[in-house]
Amino acid sequence: MKVADLELRAATPDDAGFAADLDTALRPDDPADPVVTRHWWTIEAADNVVERWVAMKDGKPVGLVFQRHVAWEKMPERFGRVAADLLPAVRTAARLDALFAFVEERSRADGTKRFTAWTWEDDRLRVDVLGARGFAEERRERFWELDLVANKDRIEKMADESRARMRREGIEILTLARDTDPEKYRKLWKMSDEAEQDIPTTVPHTGTTWEVFEEWMRSPGLRPERQWIAREGDDIVGVSQLSYPPTRGIVETDWTGTARKVRGRGVARALKIETVMQAIVLGVDRVRTDNDGENAPILHINESMGYRRLKDMIQLMKPA
């Protein structure tokens, strides 16, 4: 199908590499790993709706378009995410506008009642295109970077303090690889789902199925000996894990969450510190993380550890 002067074709898993190259071209300071990107493309609940297209010009891929939403039975509010972008050489307001018009119509026809889109705050072209189409800022995702060389002494001191506190609290911090509980992944799934429900959001959390969680834990960026969990007795009460991109990119937090019953006891801090202490030993010089802009507890932890703010991502919305 034709949109503006571009041809669209349905994307396949083999296009994930191009998607990673596109993201890298647009944000060279934050390279996307093609192996990890392909894996994330495969992690979808069976009843999710996902449509992706590659934008072609002169027979070559130059952009990507997609719409995604969970099954409407799980989300009566009917939020649908839409996205479109192009390589810098062909990236114009007119083409982006045309692609968003196309994908909004596809999403609307699919039953979406409210569109949601994401963009970096310093991407003026995309911000302006979305604004002209009626999108307005809803919330922000804060991104951070921690210099592990400059903050090594601070982190080591915090590690000593956190380890002492966890001993007093009766909470064991260990890697997933060291844990011998045959039910550890099921327990981690249930705890993670509880933790996710408490993250500030506008689009409702609809839960993660066991099948999707299993695939998530098989991510090529995750390794059991680098995933840290907290145990209190028989329960898993927290997790923090860094994703180590196998081909390119910056090591970053994949997920940190704790059970409600241990909130306020320093568990999230202790887990995050162990992940970066391990990264230091492995020779990593910096790590990145991101959090919802209204998630005050985790933002405070980031600041106390020495993370510095990067650019925000903006979530924009408009009625369909």
Kinemage of the C-alpha trace (Angstrom):
@kinemage 1
@onewidth
@group {chain A} dominant
@subgroup {mainchain}
@vectorlist {calphas} color= white
{ca met a 1} P 0.000 0.000 0.000
{ca lys a 2} L 1.128 3.575 -0.661
{ca val a 3} L 1.370 6.324 1.972
{ca ala a 4} L 2.680 9.688 0.742
{ca asp a 5} L 5.630 8.723 -1.496
{ca leu a 6} L 6.357 5.568 0.523
{ca glu a 7} L 5.335 1.962 0.016
{ca leu a 8} L 4.292 -0.033 3.091
{ca arg a 9} L 4.700 -3.772 3.413
{ca ala a 10} L 3.907 -6.038 6.342
{ca ala a 11} L 6.880 -6.518 8.663
{ca thr a 12} L 8.226 -9.946 9.579
{ca pro a 13} L 10.510 -11.003 12.467
{ca asp a 14} L 13.434 -10.663 10.053
{ca asp a 15} L 12.790 -6.890 10.011
{ca ala a 16} L 13.656 -6.552 13.702
{ca gly a 17} L 17.271 -5.934 12.732
{ca phe a 18} L 16.235 -2.977 10.592
{ca ala a 19} L 14.060 -1.706 13.459
{ca ala a 20} L 17.114 -1.737 15.741
{ca asp a 21} L 19.181 0.038 13.076
{ca leu a 22} L 16.446 2.667 12.726
{ca asp a 23} L 16.372 3.325 16.470
{ca thr a 24} L 20.166 3.510 16.522
{ca ala a 25} L 20.269 5.957 13.613
{ca leu a 26} L 17.795 8.219 15.400
{ca arg a 27} L 19.515 7.955 18.822
{ca pro a 28} L 23.167 7.039 18.202
{ca asp a 29} L 23.984 7.615 21.885
{ca asp a 30} L 21.563 4.797 22.780
{ca pro a 31} L 22.190 1.926 20.328
{ca ala a 32} L 19.477 -0.714 20.027
{ca asp a 33} L 20.511 -4.369 19.982
{ca pro a 34} L 19.015 -6.286 17.019
{ca val a 35} L 19.021 -9.605 18.892
{ca val a 36} L 17.148 -8.146 21.856
{ca thr a 37} L 14.770 -6.251 19.550
{ca arg a 38} L 13.842 -9.444 17.707
{ca his a 39} L 13.193 -11.203 21.000
{ca trp a 40} L 10.907 -8.404 22.217
{ca trp a 41} L 8.970 -8.613 18.968
{ca thr a 42} L 8.130 -12.221 19.829
{ca ile a 43} L 6.929 -11.548 23.379
{ca glu a 44} L 3.206 -10.954 23.018
{ca ala a 45} L 0.177 -12.449 24.698
{ca ala a 46} L -1.735 -14.657 22.277
{ca asp a 47} L -4.724 -12.280 22.259
{ca asn a 48} L -2.746 -9.047 21.804
{ca val a 49} L -3.174 -7.211 18.513
{ca val a 50} L 0.097 -6.076 16.894
{ca glu a 51} L 0.494 -4.838 13.334
{ca arg a 52} L 3.831 -3.680 11.938
{ca trp a 53} L 4.765 -2.312 8.530
{ca val a 54} L 8.091 -1.390 6.952
{ca ala a 55} L 8.099 1.855 4.960
{ca met a 56} L 10.005 1.471 1.686
{ca lys a 57} L 11.468 4.088 -0.653
{ca asp a 58} L 13.230 3.220 -3.905
{ca gly a 59} L 13.074 -0.433 -2.890
{ca lys a 60} L 14.873 0.080 0.439
{ca pro a 61} L 13.505 0.084 4.006
{ca val a 62} L 13.438 3.600 5.426
{ca gly a 63} L 10.889 3.487 8.240
{ca leu a 64} L 8.688 1.490 10.567
{ca val a 65} L 5.020 1.845 11.528
{ca phe a 66} L 3.019 -0.106 14.108
{ca gln a 67} L -0.135 -0.255 16.171
{ca arg a 68} L -0.605 -2.382 19.263
{ca his a 69} L -3.190 -3.025 21.954
{ca val a 70} L -4.210 -5.737 24.385
{ca ala a 71} L -7.475 -7.591 23.970
{ca trp a 72} L -10.346 -5.159 24.581
{ca glu a 73} L -11.869 -7.603 27.077
{ca lys a 74} L -8.864 -6.813 29.292
{ca met a 75} L -9.000 -3.045 28.722
{ca pro a 76} L -12.496 -1.558 28.386
{ca glu a 77} L -10.950 1.921 28.076
{ca arg a 78} L -9.477 0.819 24.727
{ca phe a 79} L -6.089 2.526 24.698
{ca gly a 80} L -4.143 1.760 21.524
{ca arg a 81} L -0.499 2.590 20.947
{ca val a 82} L 0.546 3.975 17.567
{ca ala a 83} L 4.049 4.714 16.279
{ca ala a 84} L 5.835 5.733 13.092
{ca asp a 85} L 9.361 6.851 12.314
{ca leu a 86} L 11.859 7.209 9.488
{ca leu a 87} L 15.580 7.232 8.904
{ca pro a 88} L 17.100 10.727 9.244
{ca ala a 89} L 17.790 11.056 5.495
{ca val a 90} L 14.083 10.821 4.596
{ca arg a 91} L 12.534 12.080 7.840
{ca thr a 92} L 10.209 14.972 7.078
{ca ala a 93} L 7.151 16.353 8.833
{ca ala a 94} L 4.957 15.571 5.819
{ca arg a 95} L 5.986 11.906 5.691
{ca leu a 96} L 5.674 11.405 9.457
{ca asp a 97} L 2.257 13.054 9.419
{ca ala a 98} L 1.094 10.774 6.613
{ca leu a 99} L 2.339 7.666 8.390
{ca phe a 100} L 0.636 8.632 11.643
{ca ala a 101} L -2.591 9.364 9.762
{ca phe a 102} L -2.412 5.866 8.264
{ca val a 103} L -1.682 4.035 11.518
{ca glu a 104} L -4.256 6.024 13.499
{ca glu a 105} L -6.924 5.014 11.009
{ca arg a 106} L -5.883 1.357 11.268
{ca ser a 107} L -6.023 1.545 15.060
{ca arg a 108} L -9.354 3.390 15.042
{ca ala a 109} L -10.871 0.792 12.727
{ca asp a 110} L -9.664 -1.847 15.166
{ca gly a 111} L -11.729 -0.267 17.964
{ca thr a 112} L -9.271 2.065 19.710
{ca lys a 113} L -10.926 4.882 21.667
{ca arg a 114} L -7.788 6.721 22.783
{ca phe a 115} L -4.452 6.849 20.992
{ca thr a 116} L -1.174 6.850 22.888
{ca ala a 117} L 2.241 7.628 21.382
{ca trp a 118} L 5.744 8.104 22.774
{ca thr a 119} L 8.520 10.467 21.732
{ca trp a 120} L 11.745 11.882 23.123
{ca glu a 121} L 11.354 15.370 24.561
{ca asp a 122} L 14.172 16.761 22.392
{ca asp a 123} L 12.766 15.304 19.137
{ca arg a 124} L 11.220 18.591 18.007
{ca leu a 125} L 10.083 17.293 14.624
{ca arg a 126} L 8.129 14.384 16.068
{ca val a 127} L 6.776 16.418 18.998
{ca asp a 128} L 5.487 19.052 16.562
{ca val a 129} L 3.948 16.500 14.188
{ca leu a 130} L 2.094 14.775 17.016
{ca gly a 131} L 1.022 18.094 18.520
{ca ala a 132} L -0.401 19.237 15.189
{ca arg a 133} L -2.342 15.981 15.015
{ca gly a 134} L -4.003 16.739 18.351
{ca phe a 135} L -1.814 14.743 20.728
{ca ala a 136} L -1.143 16.273 24.154
{ca glu a 137} L 1.379 15.325 26.818
{ca glu a 138} L 0.026 12.876 29.392
{ca arg a 139} L 3.049 11.786 31.430
{ca arg a 140} L 6.824 11.310 31.263
{ca glu a 141} L 9.338 8.516 31.562
{ca arg a 142} L 12.600 9.637 33.156
{ca phe a 143} L 15.863 8.209 31.872
{ca trp a 144} L 19.078 8.096 33.895
{ca glu a 145} L 22.722 7.093 33.576
{ca leu a 146} L 25.086 6.009 36.335
{ca asp a 147} L 28.845 6.429 35.882
{ca leu a 148} L 30.208 3.346 37.621
{ca val a 149} L 33.776 4.630 37.601
{ca ala a 150} L 33.087 8.037 39.157
{ca asn a 151} L 30.579 6.630 41.675
{ca lys a 152} L 32.392 3.424 42.601
{ca asp a 153} L 33.243 4.507 46.174
{ca arg a 154} L 29.729 5.775 46.835
{ca ile a 155} L 28.178 2.545 45.545
{ca glu a 156} L 30.511 0.346 47.582
{ca lys a 157} L 29.637 2.295 50.746
{ca met a 158} L 25.919 1.966 49.988
{ca ala a 159} L 26.401 -1.768 49.365
{ca asp a 160} L 27.932 -2.243 52.814
{ca glu a 161} L 25.033 -0.354 54.397
{ca ser a 162} L 22.363 -2.223 52.414
{ca arg a 163} L 23.844 -5.634 53.132
{ca ala a 164} L 23.889 -4.872 56.854
{ca arg a 165} L 20.282 -3.694 56.719
{ca met a 166} L 19.125 -6.792 54.842
{ca arg a 167} L 20.735 -8.979 57.510
{ca arg a 168} L 18.821 -7.064 60.191
{ca glu a 169} L 15.601 -7.372 58.193
{ca gly a 170} L 16.054 -11.106 57.734
{ca ile a 171} L 16.029 -10.793 53.941
{ca glu a 172} L 18.401 -12.783 51.759
{ca ile a 173} L 19.742 -11.204 48.563
{ca leu a 174} L 21.045 -13.676 45.979
{ca thr a 175} L 21.147 -14.339 42.257
{ca leu a 176} L 18.435 -16.311 40.544
{ca ala a 177} L 21.085 -18.849 39.521
{ca arg a 178} L 21.925 -19.561 43.161
{ca asp a 179} L 18.309 -20.040 44.219
{ca thr a 180} L 17.400 -23.747 44.394
{ca asp a 181} L 13.618 -23.377 44.752
{ca pro a 182} L 11.979 -25.300 41.859
{ca glu a 183} L 9.068 -22.828 41.998
{ca lys a 184} L 11.257 -19.716 41.851
{ca tyr a 185} L 10.118 -18.574 38.411
{ca arg a 186} L 6.431 -18.958 39.275
{ca lys a 187} L 6.973 -17.012 42.497
{ca leu a 188} L 8.932 -14.348 40.653
{ca trp a 189} L 6.124 -14.035 38.079
{ca lys a 190} L 3.465 -13.492 40.739
{ca met a 191} L 5.585 -11.022 42.698
{ca ser a 192} L 6.489 -9.086 39.528
{ca asp a 193} L 2.846 -8.860 38.509
{ca glu a 194} L 1.960 -7.428 41.920
{ca ala a 195} L 4.800 -4.907 41.695
{ca glu a 196} L 3.792 -3.816 38.204
{ca gln a 197} L 0.276 -2.995 39.372
{ca asp a 198} L 1.706 -0.244 41.604
{ca ile a 199} L 3.679 1.591 38.898
{ca pro a 200} L 1.972 4.934 38.098
{ca thr a 201} L 0.316 4.797 34.686
{ca thr a 202} L -2.541 6.131 32.589
{ca val a 203} L -2.907 3.047 30.391
{ca pro a 204} L -4.103 0.367 32.832
{ca his a 205} L -1.835 -2.559 33.642
{ca thr a 206} L -3.500 -5.745 32.422
{ca gly a 207} L -1.087 -8.269 33.881
{ca thr a 208} L 1.527 -10.524 32.338
{ca thr a 209} L 0.607 -14.084 31.446
{ca trp a 210} L 2.840 -16.918 32.578
{ca glu a 211} L 3.645 -17.719 28.935
{ca val a 212} L 4.809 -14.162 28.238
{ca phe a 213} L 6.773 -14.052 31.502
{ca glu a 214} L 8.573 -17.272 30.575
{ca glu a 215} L 9.627 -15.774 27.248
{ca trp a 216} L 10.700 -12.545 28.944
{ca met a 217} L 13.018 -14.502 31.263
{ca arg a 218} L 14.613 -16.055 28.160
{ca ser a 219} L 15.676 -12.646 26.848
{ca pro a 220} L 19.166 -12.775 25.296
{ca gly a 221} L 20.110 -9.820 27.510
{ca leu a 222} L 19.278 -11.625 30.772
{ca arg a 223} L 21.307 -14.283 32.581
{ca pro a 224} L 20.272 -16.008 35.834
{ca glu a 225} L 23.650 -15.314 37.419
{ca arg a 226} L 23.052 -11.593 36.829
{ca gln a 227} L 19.422 -11.439 37.998
{ca trp a 228} L 19.134 -10.563 41.691
{ca ile a 229} L 16.227 -11.565 43.895
{ca ala a 230} L 15.249 -11.010 47.519
{ca arg a 231} L 13.823 -13.802 49.669
{ca glu a 232} L 12.009 -13.616 52.966
{ca gly a 233} L 11.460 -17.141 54.153
{ca asp a 234} L 9.742 -19.089 51.405
{ca asp a 235} L 8.710 -15.987 49.470
{ca ile a 236} L 10.450 -14.101 46.691
{ca val a 237} L 9.846 -10.465 47.633
{ca gly a 238} L 11.941 -8.498 45.150
{ca val a 239} L 13.928 -8.533 41.923
{ca ser a 240} L 16.328 -6.308 40.027
{ca gln a 241} L 18.047 -7.284 36.798
{ca leu a 242} L 20.282 -5.617 34.255
{ca ser a 243} L 20.044 -6.427 30.569
{ca tyr a 244} L 23.445 -6.953 28.932
{ca pro a 245} L 22.974 -6.462 25.158
{ca pro a 246} L 24.728 -9.306 23.329
{ca thr a 247} L 25.816 -7.351 20.230
{ca arg a 248} L 25.615 -3.599 20.882
{ca gly a 249} L 24.195 -1.081 23.287
{ca ile a 250} L 24.449 0.073 26.886
{ca val a 251} L 23.774 -2.139 29.906
{ca glu a 252} L 20.464 -1.066 31.414
{ca thr a 253} L 17.953 -1.970 34.078
{ca asp a 254} L 15.442 -4.437 32.663
{ca trp a 255} L 13.179 -4.526 35.725
{ca thr a 256} L 13.146 -3.719 39.438
{ca gly a 257} L 10.158 -4.523 41.613
{ca thr a 258} L 9.253 -5.545 45.158
{ca ala a 259} L 6.331 -7.160 46.920
{ca arg a 260} L 4.035 -4.760 48.770
{ca lys a 261} L 4.750 -6.380 52.119
{ca val a 262} L 8.426 -5.327 52.080
{ca arg a 263} L 8.032 -1.761 50.814
{ca gly a 264} L 9.950 0.757 52.901
{ca arg a 265} L 12.506 -1.781 54.115
{ca gly a 266} L 15.268 -0.950 51.627
{ca val a 267} L 14.830 -4.049 49.470
{ca ala a 268} L 14.671 -2.287 46.087
{ca arg a 269} L 17.775 -0.251 46.945
{ca ala a 270} L 19.671 -3.354 48.065
{ca leu a 271} L 18.806 -5.205 44.871
{ca lys a 272} L 19.699 -2.340 42.526
{ca ile a 273} L 23.016 -1.862 44.310
{ca glu a 274} L 23.920 -5.531 43.905
{ca thr a 275} L 23.245 -5.332 40.154
{ca val a 276} L 25.601 -2.387 39.695
{ca met a 277} L 28.228 -3.813 42.057
{ca gln a 278} L 28.271 -6.882 39.843
{ca ala a 279} L 28.458 -4.717 36.714
{ca ile a 280} L 31.537 -2.965 38.145
{ca val a 281} L 33.239 -6.329 38.687
{ca leu a 282} L 32.387 -7.283 35.100
{ca gly a 283} L 34.102 -4.131 33.816
{ca val a 284} L 30.991 -2.159 32.835
{ca asp a 285} L 31.649 1.591 32.986
{ca arg a 286} L 28.040 2.864 32.996
{ca val a 287} L 24.473 1.656 33.244
{ca arg a 288} L 21.143 3.231 32.399
{ca thr a 289} L 17.652 2.980 33.797
{ca asp a 290} L 14.228 4.549 33.299
{ca asn a 291} L 11.182 5.052 35.495
{ca asp a 292} L 7.794 6.721 35.385
{ca gly a 293} L 8.118 10.379 36.312
{ca glu a 294} L 5.678 9.976 39.218
{ca asn a 295} L 7.311 6.888 40.749
{ca ala a 296} L 8.813 8.809 43.663
{ca pro a 297} L 10.443 5.926 45.611
{ca ile a 298} L 12.519 4.602 42.720
{ca leu a 299} L 13.407 8.124 41.548
{ca his a 300} L 14.773 8.827 45.035
{ca ile a 301} L 16.875 5.647 44.914
{ca asn a 302} L 18.332 6.682 41.549
{ca glu a 303} L 19.305 10.105 42.852
{ca ser a 304} L 20.889 8.681 45.998
{ca met a 305} L 23.001 6.259 43.946
{ca gly a 306} L 24.409 9.042 41.782
{ca tyr a 307} L 22.401 8.550 38.587
{ca arg a 308} L 22.239 11.676 36.404
{ca arg a 309} L 19.182 12.662 34.416
{ca leu a 310} L 19.102 12.173 30.661
{ca lys a 311} L 16.343 13.313 28.307
{ca asp a 312} L 12.774 12.301 29.124
{ca met a 313} L 10.391 10.347 26.931
{ca ile a 314} L 6.948 11.903 26.666
{ca gln a 315} L 3.740 9.918 26.460
{ca leu a 316} L 1.141 11.790 24.416
{ca met a 317} L -2.520 10.952 23.976
{ca lys a 318} L -5.589 12.010 22.046
{ca pro a 319} L -9.143 10.716 21.605
{ca ala a 320} L -9.630 8.478 18.611
